Amino acid sequence: MRKILSIISIALFISIGGMLAQTIDSTVASIYERHWEIETGIYRVMRDGKVGIIQSNGQIIVPCEYNQVWNLDDNGYFRVLKSGKAGVFHISGQIIIPAEYDQVWPFSNDLAKVLKHGKLGYFNKQGEQVVPCEYQQIWAYDDGRARVLKNGKIGYIDVTGHEIIPCEYQQIWSYENGKARVLKDGKVGYIDYYGNEIIPPMYTHIWAFENGKAKALLEGQMVWIDETGQPLDLPAPSGDYQEPPSTKVITSDNEKEVVIEDEKGNKTHIKILGGDIVINEKGNDTYIEIGGRDRNRNKTRNNNRRFKGHYTGVEFGFNNYVTYDFSTSLPPDDNYMELDAGRSNSYAINAFQWSIGLDRRGNIGLVTGLGIEWNNYHFSNPIILSKDDNGNITYEDATRPLDKNKLVTTHLNVPLLMEFQIPTNNYRNSFYLSAGGIGGWRINSYNRIIYNDNEEPHKQKKKGSYNLQEFRYGVMARMGYRAINLYGTYYFSTLFEENKGPELYPVSVGLSIYFDL
């Protein structure tokens, strides 16, 4: 209901503004370099290369001092970006969140999460920071409370930011019957819903409560306690009780094992890439043998193994472009090419790979291959790419509302990388770094447009070269462990042909999953 009322109020605000002035006043328009209508009577404007929001009568909602201002959301807020920092304005012109945060999430239950210097906090819709940015993690609110992590310790806060339960526990388990088990300084206890310690954290372990009592281990002795933590005058529980399950790692010259102490006895066999893990539980001990093969045989094989690089697989990433001085803020004349970075993505399939070893141990070598990559450049402005009378890339303002507007390129890529591997047990488990050059041949390109109205055509796909470079060249760096690696590319060649479009240099970063083909 609250969201519906918010949407209705926004609609009334826009409708009243629209009745007063449907089109922007010519005097107002002359003040700005460019203007776009994003809602009835609401315009995005540009002045001195900066973006803002005004009403058609010139009243300022968001001043022209931001690198980007996103469209109005359903709750009546504009998200803004200034020098790489995010903030939020209300349609009334009120600054709700100043543009000084690394990330701002949408409002949910009247609160918006923000990130600053790696710490999280919350703002309310009145523009008040109710939770300061001092938490490493804030889980979702439930019943007006949120679980938080601060300096490695767990607690709870309410919607005003007050710490109901101070962040001093190593762990707080789920609440059951109004109380939760906690771990503090390595000892177990219980707290109630308000954080009061109903059972002080002084026990090594507390078993489940049954009929109002539970077994507990206190300083090596088994005792019975009630639900307030008071010892009961009952005979000590029978049985051979040990410390609760723990884990030890033992390494010797010819084996490595993990010993988990437990009370059950089962046997489980798990096979993993590059070796076996055997879990053998006997009585109170659980033995996990890792890599039970002959160490000397593995060592001989690793010393003389054949080098094999890491290129084949699939890639998922984000692409963008930068100016000659490595800035993502485009010059005013090229601002129409500004991207929606969150939607501008890339994906690739690297199907072929060839490796050349450069040392006897097989830890250094050259890697090349062949892959196909798709780059999606989603424009944030309502424009349609076109060419002027000289055949140079320019744009036209969209006459219909757009839902999607992107330039898509497809390239065949050939890299040549120097790869260094730091083996663990064998080459499949190695940590690796690689860097070198990459070249690409454009085999397809098109502009895809989806309109946000009921007119036809609803979708358009316009194939063409758009003055894009047919060949590109640049550098690539990759690093990873086993099947997962991170990559980044920067192209020395511009996106468009020289003097036929903006001088922009493609970049991309992402995640790659390696397939041993």
C-alpha positions as CSV (number, residue, x, y, z in Angstrom):
1,M,0.0,0.0,0.0
2,R,2.8,2.4,0.8
3,K,4.5,1.8,-2.5
4,I,1.1,2.4,-4.3
5,L,0.6,5.7,-2.5
6,S,4.2,6.7,-3.4
7,I,3.6,6.0,-7.1
8,I,0.3,7.9,-7.1
9,S,2.0,10.9,-5.4
10,I,4.8,10.9,-8.0
11,A,2.2,10.7,-10.8
12,L,0.3,13.6,-9.4
13,F,3.5,15.6,-9.1
14,I,4.4,15.0,-12.7
15,S,0.9,15.5,-13.9
16,I,0.6,18.9,-12.2
17,G,4.0,19.9,-13.7
18,G,2.8,18.7,-17.1
19,M,-0.4,20.7,-17.0
20,L,1.5,23.9,-16.1
21,A,4.1,23.4,-18.9
22,Q,4.2,20.5,-21.3
23,T,7.2,21.6,-23.2
24,I,10.4,23.2,-22.0
25,D,10.5,27.0,-22.1
26,S,12.8,28.2,-25.0
27,T,14.5,30.7,-22.6
28,V,15.2,27.8,-20.2
29,A,16.4,25.5,-23.0
30,S,18.9,28.1,-24.2
31,I,20.7,28.0,-20.8
32,Y,21.7,24.3,-21.4
33,E,23.8,22.6,-24.1
34,R,21.3,19.7,-24.4
35,H,18.0,18.6,-22.9
36,W,16.0,15.3,-23.0
37,E,12.5,14.8,-21.7
38,I,12.5,11.8,-19.4
39,E,9.0,12.2,-17.9
40,T,6.1,14.6,-18.8
41,G,7.4,18.0,-17.8
42,I,10.7,16.6,-16.4
43,Y,14.0,17.0,-18.4
44,R,17.5,15.8,-18.1
45,V,19.8,18.7,-19.1
46,M,23.5,19.2,-19.7
47,R,25.7,22.2,-19.1
48,D,29.5,22.4,-19.1
49,G,29.6,18.6,-19.6
50,K,27.6,18.0,-16.4
51,V,24.1,16.5,-16.1
52,G,21.1,17.6,-14.0
53,I,17.3,17.4,-13.9
54,I,14.9,20.3,-14.2
55,Q,11.1,20.9,-14.7
56,S,9.9,22.4,-18.0
57,N,9.6,25.8,-16.3
58,G,13.3,25.8,-15.4
59,Q,12.9,24.9,-11.7
60,I,15.9,22.8,-10.7
61,I,15.4,19.4,-9.2
62,V,19.0,18.1,-9.6
63,P,21.7,20.8,-10.3
64,C,24.0,20.3,-13.3
65,E,27.1,19.1,-11.4
66,Y,26.9,15.3,-11.9
67,N,28.5,13.0,-14.3
68,Q,25.4,10.9,-14.6
69,V,21.7,11.1,-13.4
70,W,19.6,8.0,-13.9
71,N,15.9,8.0,-14.7
72,L,13.2,8.5,-12.1
73,D,12.4,5.2,-10.3
74,D,9.0,4.1,-9.1
75,N,9.5,5.6,-5.7
76,G,10.3,9.1,-7.0
77,Y,14.1,9.1,-6.6
78,F,16.9,10.0,-9.0
79,R,20.3,8.2,-8.5
80,V,23.2,10.4,-9.3
81,L,27.0,9.9,-9.9
82,K,29.7,12.5,-9.1
83,S,33.4,11.7,-9.4
84,G,32.7,8.0,-9.1
85,K,30.5,8.4,-6.0
86,A,26.8,7.7,-5.9
87,G,23.9,9.6,-4.2
88,V,20.1,10.0,-4.4
89,F,17.8,13.0,-5.0
90,H,14.0,13.1,-4.5
91,I,11.8,14.4,-7.3
92,S,11.1,17.4,-5.0
93,G,14.7,18.4,-5.2
94,Q,15.7,17.3,-1.8
95,I,19.1,15.6,-1.4
96,I,18.3,12.3,0.3
97,I,21.8,10.7,0.1
98,P,24.8,12.9,-0.7
99,A,27.0,11.7,-3.6
100,E,29.9,10.4,-1.5
101,Y,29.2,6.7,-1.4
102,D,30.8,3.9,-3.3
103,Q,27.4,2.2,-3.8
104,V,23.8,2.9,-3.1
105,W,21.1,0.3,-3.1
106,P,17.4,1.0,-3.9
107,F,15.0,1.7,-1.0
108,S,13.4,-1.3,0.6
109,N,11.1,-1.0,3.6
110,D,11.8,2.7,3.6
111,L,15.6,2.2,4.0
112,A,18.4,2.3,1.5
113,K,21.7,0.5,2.1
114,V,24.9,2.4,1.3
115,L,28.6,1.4,1.0
116,K,31.5,3.7,2.0
117,H,35.2,2.7,2.4
118,G,34.1,-1.0,2.4
119,K,31.6,-0.5,5.3
120,L,27.8,-0.6,5.1
121,G,25.1,1.7,6.6
122,Y,21.5,2.8,6.0
123,F,19.6,6.0,5.1
124,N,15.9,6.6,5.5
125,K,13.6,8.4,3.0
126,Q,13.9,11.6,5.0
127,G,17.6,11.8,4.2
128,E,18.8,10.7,7.7
129,Q,21.6,8.2,8.0
130,V,20.0,6.0,10.6
131,V,22.8,3.4,10.5
132,P,26.4,4.7,10.2
133,C,28.8,3.0,7.7
134,E,30.7,0.9,10.2
135,Y,29.5,-2.6,9.5
136,Q,31.2,-5.2,7.3
137,Q,27.9,-6.9,6.6
138,I,24.2,-6.1,7.3
139,W,21.8,-8.9,6.7
140,A,18.1,-8.2,5.6
141,Y,15.8,-6.8,8.3
142,D,13.3,-9.2,9.8
143,D,10.7,-8.1,12.3
144,G,12.5,-4.7,12.6
145,R,15.9,-6.3,13.4
146,A,19.0,-6.9,11.3
147,R,21.9,-9.2,11.9
148,V,25.2,-7.3,11.5
149,L,29.0,-8.0,11.4
150,K,31.4,-5.4,12.9
151,N,35.1,-6.0,13.4
152,G,34.6,-9.7,12.9
153,K,31.9,-9.9,15.7
154,I,28.2,-10.4,15.3
155,G,25.3,-8.5,16.8
156,Y,21.8,-7.1,16.0
157,I,20.5,-3.6,15.2
158,D,17.0,-2.1,14.9
159,V,15.7,0.3,12.2
160,T,17.1,3.3,14.0
161,G,20.6,1.9,14.0
162,H,20.6,1.1,17.7
163,E,22.6,-2.0,18.6
164,I,20.0,-4.2,20.3
165,I,22.6,-6.9,20.8
166,P,26.2,-5.5,20.9
167,C,28.7,-6.8,18.3
168,E,30.7,-8.9,20.7
169,Y,29.9,-12.5,19.7
170,Q,31.8,-14.8,17.4
171,Q,28.5,-16.5,16.4
172,I,24.8,-16.1,17.1
173,W,22.7,-19.0,16.0
174,S,19.0,-18.8,15.0
175,Y,16.4,-18.0,17.6
176,E,14.3,-20.9,18.9
177,N,11.6,-20.4,21.6
178,G,12.8,-16.8,22.2
179,K,16.5,-17.6,22.8
180,A,19.6,-18.1,20.7
181,R,22.8,-19.9,21.3
182,V,25.9,-17.7,21.2
183,L,29.7,-18.2,21.0
184,K,31.8,-15.6,22.9
185,D,35.6,-16.0,23.4
186,G,35.3,-19.6,22.5
187,K,32.6,-20.4,25.1
188,V,28.9,-21.2,24.5
189,G,25.9,-19.6,26.2
190,Y,22.4,-18.3,25.4
191,I,20.8,-14.9,25.0
192,D,17.2,-13.8,24.9
193,Y,15.4,-11.8,22.2
194,Y,16.7,-8.5,23.7
195,G,20.3,-9.7,24.0
196,N,20.3,-10.4,27.7
197,E,22.6,-13.3,28.6
198,I,20.2,-15.8,30.2
199,I,23.0,-18.4,30.2
200,P,26.5,-16.9,30.5
201,P,28.9,-18.0,27.8
202,M,31.1,-20.1,30.0
203,Y,30.5,-23.6,28.7
204,T,32.7,-25.5,26.2
205,H,29.5,-27.1,24.8
206,I,25.8,-27.2,25.5
207,W,23.7,-30.0,24.1
208,A,20.0,-29.5,23.0
209,F,17.5,-28.8,25.8
210,E,14.9,-31.5,26.5
211,N,12.2,-31.2,29.2
212,G,13.8,-28.0,30.5
213,K,17.3,-29.3,31.0
214,A,20.4,-29.9,28.9
215,K,23.8,-31.5,29.2
216,A,26.7,-29.1,29.3
217,L,30.5,-29.4,29.4
218,L,32.1,-27.1,31.9
219,E,35.9,-27.2,32.4
220,G,36.0,-30.8,31.3
221,Q,33.2,-32.0,33.6
222,M,29.7,-33.0,32.4
223,V,26.8,-31.3,34.3
224,W,23.1,-30.8,33.9
225,I,21.8,-27.2,33.6
226,D,18.3,-25.7,33.4
227,E,17.1,-23.0,30.9
228,T,18.7,-20.2,33.0
229,G,22.1,-21.9,33.1
230,Q,21.9,-22.9,36.7
231,P,23.5,-26.3,37.5
232,L,21.0,-29.0,38.6
233,D,21.5,-31.3,41.5
234,L,21.4,-34.4,39.4
235,P,23.9,-37.3,38.8
236,A,26.4,-36.4,36.2
237,P,25.4,-37.7,32.7
238,S,26.7,-41.1,32.0
239,G,28.9,-42.0,29.0
240,D,32.4,-41.2,27.8
241,Y,32.1,-37.5,26.8
242,Q,34.9,-35.7,25.0
243,E,35.4,-32.2,23.8
244,P,32.9,-31.2,21.1
245,P,33.9,-32.0,17.4
246,S,37.1,-30.3,16.5
247,T,39.5,-30.4,13.5
248,K,43.2,-31.0,13.4
249,V,45.6,-30.9,10.4
250,I,48.6,-33.3,10.5
251,T,51.3,-33.2,7.8
252,S,54.2,-35.6,7.4
253,D,56.8,-36.5,4.7
254,N,54.5,-38.9,2.9
255,E,50.9,-37.9,3.8
256,K,48.6,-35.1,4.9
257,E,45.5,-35.8,6.9
258,V,42.7,-33.9,8.7
259,V,41.5,-35.4,11.9
260,I,38.0,-34.6,13.0
261,E,36.9,-35.9,16.4
262,D,33.3,-37.1,16.5
263,E,31.1,-39.6,18.1
264,K,29.8,-41.5,15.0
265,G,31.5,-44.1,12.9
266,N,30.8,-44.0,9.1
267,K,32.9,-44.2,6.1
268,T,32.6,-41.9,3.1
269,H,34.7,-41.9,-0.1
270,I,34.9,-38.6,-2.1
271,K,36.8,-38.3,-5.4
272,I,38.1,-34.8,-6.3
273,L,40.0,-33.3,-9.3
274,G,43.6,-34.3,-9.0
275,G,43.4,-36.9,-6.2
276,D,41.2,-38.6,-3.6
277,I,39.8,-37.7,-0.2
278,V,38.9,-40.7,2.0
279,I,36.9,-39.9,5.2
280,N,37.2,-42.8,7.7
281,E,35.4,-42.3,11.0
282,K,36.4,-44.7,13.8
283,G,34.8,-44.2,17.2
284,N,35.4,-40.6,18.3
285,D,38.0,-39.8,15.6
286,T,37.4,-39.0,11.9
287,Y,40.5,-39.3,9.6
288,I,40.4,-37.5,6.2
289,E,43.4,-38.6,4.1
290,I,44.2,-36.1,1.3
291,G,46.3,-37.2,-1.7
292,G,47.3,-40.7,-0.6
293,R,49.5,-41.4,-3.7
294,D,53.2,-41.9,-3.5
295,R,54.8,-38.5,-3.0
296,N,58.0,-39.3,-4.7
297,R,56.2,-40.5,-7.8
298,N,54.2,-37.3,-7.9
299,K,57.4,-35.3,-7.5
300,T,59.1,-37.0,-10.4
301,R,56.1,-36.5,-12.6
302,N,55.8,-32.8,-11.7
303,N,59.5,-32.2,-12.3
304,N,59.2,-33.4,-15.9
305,R,55.6,-32.7,-16.7
306,R,54.5,-31.0,-19.9
307,F,53.4,-27.3,-19.7
308,K,49.7,-26.7,-20.2
309,G,48.2,-23.2,-20.1
310,H,44.8,-21.9,-19.0
311,Y,42.8,-20.3,-21.9
312,T,40.0,-22.6,-23.0
313,G,36.7,-22.1,-21.4
314,V,34.0,-19.4,-21.0
315,E,34.2,-15.8,-19.9
316,F,31.7,-13.4,-18.4
317,G,32.6,-9.8,-17.8
318,F,31.8,-6.1,-18.1
319,N,33.1,-3.9,-20.9
320,N,33.4,-0.1,-21.2
321,Y,35.6,2.4,-22.9
322,V,38.0,5.1,-21.8
323,T,39.4,8.3,-23.2
324,Y,43.1,8.7,-24.2
325,D,43.9,9.7,-20.6
326,F,42.2,6.5,-19.2
327,S,39.1,8.3,-17.9
328,T,35.5,6.9,-18.1
329,S,34.1,10.5,-18.0
330,L,33.6,11.4,-21.7
331,P,34.2,14.9,-23.2
332,P,31.1,16.9,-23.7
333,D,31.0,16.3,-27.5
334,D,31.2,12.6,-26.9
335,N,28.8,12.4,-23.9
336,Y,26.1,10.8,-26.0
337,M,28.2,7.6,-26.0
338,E,28.0,7.3,-22.2
339,L,27.3,3.8,-21.1
340,D,25.1,2.1,-18.5
341,A,28.1,0.3,-17.0
342,G,26.0,-2.2,-15.1
343,R,24.3,-3.5,-18.3
344,S,27.3,-3.3,-20.6
345,N,28.6,-6.8,-20.5
346,S,30.7,-9.3,-22.5
347,Y,30.9,-13.0,-22.8
348,A,33.2,-15.2,-24.8
349,I,33.8,-18.9,-25.7
350,N,37.5,-19.8,-26.0
351,A,37.4,-23.1,-27.9
352,F,41.0,-23.7,-28.9
353,Q,44.3,-23.5,-27.1
354,W,48.0,-24.3,-27.9
355,S,50.7,-24.3,-25.2
356,I,54.5,-24.1,-25.6
357,G,56.6,-24.9,-22.5
358,L,59.7,-22.9,-21.9
359,D,61.3,-24.8,-19.0
360,R,61.8,-28.4,-18.0
361,R,59.6,-28.3,-15.0
362,G,56.7,-27.1,-17.1
363,N,55.9,-24.1,-15.0
364,I,56.6,-21.4,-17.6
365,G,55.3,-21.2,-21.1
366,L,53.5,-19.4,-23.9
367,V,49.7,-19.8,-24.5
368,T,47.8,-19.0,-27.6
369,G,44.4,-20.0,-28.9
370,L,41.2,-18.9,-30.6
371,G,38.0,-17.6,-29.1
372,I,34.9,-15.7,-30.0
373,E,33.7,-12.7,-28.0
374,W,30.5,-10.7,-27.9
375,N,30.6,-7.1,-26.4
376,N,27.4,-5.3,-25.5
377,Y,27.7,-1.5,-25.1
378,H,24.4,-0.3,-23.5
379,F,23.9,3.4,-23.9
380,S,22.5,5.4,-21.0
381,N,21.2,8.3,-23.1
382,P,18.1,8.1,-25.3
383,I,20.0,8.3,-28.6
384,I,20.2,6.4,-31.9
385,L,23.5,6.1,-33.7
386,S,23.7,7.5,-37.2
387,K,26.2,9.1,-39.7
388,D,26.5,12.7,-40.8
389,D,26.9,13.9,-44.4
390,N,30.7,13.2,-44.2
391,G,30.1,9.6,-43.0
392,N,31.2,10.3,-39.5
393,I,29.5,8.7,-36.5
394,T,26.9,11.0,-34.8
395,Y,23.6,10.6,-33.2
396,E,19.9,11.5,-33.3
397,D,17.7,12.0,-30.2
398,A,15.2,9.2,-29.9
399,T,11.6,10.3,-30.7
400,R,10.1,7.4,-28.8
401,P,10.9,6.1,-25.3
402,L,13.6,3.4,-25.2
403,D,13.8,0.3,-23.1
404,K,17.0,-0.9,-24.5
405,N,19.6,0.7,-26.8
406,K,23.0,-1.1,-27.3
407,L,25.8,-1.5,-29.8
408,V,26.9,-5.1,-30.1
409,T,30.2,-6.3,-31.6
410,T,31.5,-9.8,-32.3
411,H,35.2,-10.6,-32.6
412,L,37.4,-13.6,-33.2
413,N,40.2,-13.2,-30.7
414,V,43.8,-14.6,-30.7
415,P,45.9,-14.1,-27.6
416,L,49.6,-14.7,-27.1
417,L,50.3,-14.9,-23.3
418,M,53.3,-15.7,-21.1
419,E,52.1,-17.8,-18.3
420,F,53.8,-18.5,-14.9
421,Q,52.5,-21.4,-12.8
422,I,53.1,-22.0,-9.1
423,P,52.2,-25.7,-8.6
424,T,50.7,-27.2,-5.5
425,N,50.2,-31.0,-6.0
426,N,50.0,-31.0,-9.8
427,Y,49.5,-28.6,-12.7
428,R,45.7,-28.7,-12.4
429,N,45.9,-27.2,-8.9
430,S,48.4,-24.5,-9.7
431,F,48.1,-20.8,-9.1
432,Y,48.9,-19.0,-12.3
433,L,49.5,-15.6,-13.8
434,S,49.6,-14.7,-17.5
435,A,50.0,-11.5,-19.5
436,G,50.6,-10.6,-23.1
437,G,49.0,-9.3,-26.3
438,I,45.6,-10.0,-27.9
439,G,44.3,-9.3,-31.3
440,G,40.7,-9.4,-32.7
441,W,38.9,-9.5,-36.0
442,R,35.4,-8.0,-36.0
443,I,33.0,-10.4,-37.8
444,N,29.7,-8.8,-36.9
445,S,28.2,-5.6,-35.4
446,Y,24.7,-4.1,-35.0
447,N,22.7,-1.6,-33.1
448,R,19.7,-3.2,-31.2
449,I,16.9,-1.0,-30.1
450,I,13.8,-1.9,-28.0
451,Y,11.1,0.8,-27.6
452,N,9.1,1.2,-24.4
453,D,5.7,2.0,-26.0
454,N,2.9,0.2,-27.9
455,E,3.9,1.5,-31.3
456,E,5.4,-0.6,-34.1
457,P,8.0,-1.6,-34.7
458,H,8.7,-2.6,-31.1
459,K,12.2,-3.9,-31.8
460,Q,14.8,-2.9,-34.3
461,K,18.1,-4.5,-35.2
462,K,20.3,-2.4,-37.5
463,K,23.4,-4.2,-38.9
464,G,26.3,-2.2,-40.0
465,S,30.0,-1.4,-39.4
466,Y,29.2,2.0,-37.7
467,N,32.8,3.0,-38.6
468,L,34.1,0.4,-36.1
469,Q,37.7,-0.8,-36.5
470,E,37.8,-4.1,-38.4
471,F,40.8,-5.2,-36.4
472,R,41.8,-4.4,-32.9
473,Y,44.9,-5.1,-30.7
474,G,45.7,-4.7,-27.1
475,V,46.9,-6.3,-23.9
476,M,45.4,-9.0,-21.6
477,A,46.2,-10.1,-18.1
478,R,44.9,-13.1,-16.3
479,M,45.3,-14.8,-12.9
480,G,43.6,-17.7,-11.2
481,Y,43.6,-20.9,-9.3
482,R,42.5,-24.2,-10.8
483,A,39.3,-23.6,-12.9
484,I,38.6,-20.0,-11.8
485,N,40.5,-17.0,-13.0
486,L,40.1,-13.2,-13.4
487,Y,41.0,-11.4,-16.6
488,G,41.3,-7.8,-17.9
489,T,41.9,-6.4,-21.3
490,Y,42.8,-2.9,-22.7
491,Y,42.9,-2.2,-26.4
492,F,45.4,0.2,-27.9
493,S,43.3,0.5,-31.0
494,T,40.3,2.8,-30.8
495,L,36.7,1.6,-31.0
496,F,36.0,3.6,-34.1
497,E,38.2,4.3,-37.2
498,E,40.4,7.4,-36.9
499,N,38.5,10.7,-37.3
500,K,35.3,8.8,-38.0
501,G,34.0,8.6,-34.5
502,P,34.8,9.5,-30.9
503,E,38.3,8.5,-29.7
504,L,37.5,5.7,-27.3
505,Y,39.5,2.7,-26.2
506,P,37.7,-0.5,-25.2
507,V,38.4,-2.1,-21.8
508,S,36.9,-5.1,-20.1
509,V,37.2,-7.1,-16.8
510,G,35.5,-10.3,-15.8
511,L,35.6,-13.9,-14.6
512,S,36.7,-16.9,-16.7
513,I,35.9,-20.6,-16.1
514,Y,38.7,-22.8,-17.4
515,F,37.9,-26.1,-19.2
516,D,40.6,-28.6,-19.7
517,L,39.7,-29.6,-23.3
